[in-house]
């Protein structure tokens, strides 16, 4: 049976108002059973993570767009969450080459990894479509965002620097300059500038799935 749809609101942590259409059974009694199996079981699974009293932060990604009775930090699409795989390939290349930093300037990406981005324009287009931020599990596990610039350059750039690595030394090794030539400042934002590159600051997140269960 193809159930009719009813609009349901999300409980957004920032107080904003967003909603989505969800399939709802026309009989309220049947719908109550559906919600017990669907929404209530998802909430029970999240409760089992013991989020409230945990000594460390935990990220929960809810892979459907059905609103639950739980605060949501951000809504993202499946594409934003899954991406196209080139970030993983780029970090694998860093491991293979012994790099502890990955500059995110389009020109540097194409120069360092031409097999992934054949031109600066290709790298720029990829960064524009694939926003990068610390909540992406791959980034969170591997690196932090750092703003840097060679001392002769006016514009600040953004790079991923591996956890525990000295940013100046790591970037100097990749860029082929000395550590003294690199200036570092704490990133003002979690996002790389100029949209060059975020997945959400999610605790938890919802993914916009066009086909809710």
Secondary structure, 3 states (H helix, E strand, C coil): CCCEEEEEECCECCCCCCEEEEEECCCHHHHHHHHHHCHHHHHHHHHCCCCCCCCCCCCCEECCCCCCCCCECEEEEHHHHHCCCHHHHHHHHHHHHCCCEEECCHHHHHHHCCCCCCCHHHHHHHHHHCCCCCCCHHHHHHEEEEEEEECCCCCCEEEEEECCCCHHHHHHHHHCCCHHHEEEECCCCCCCHHHCCCCCCCCCEEEECCCCC
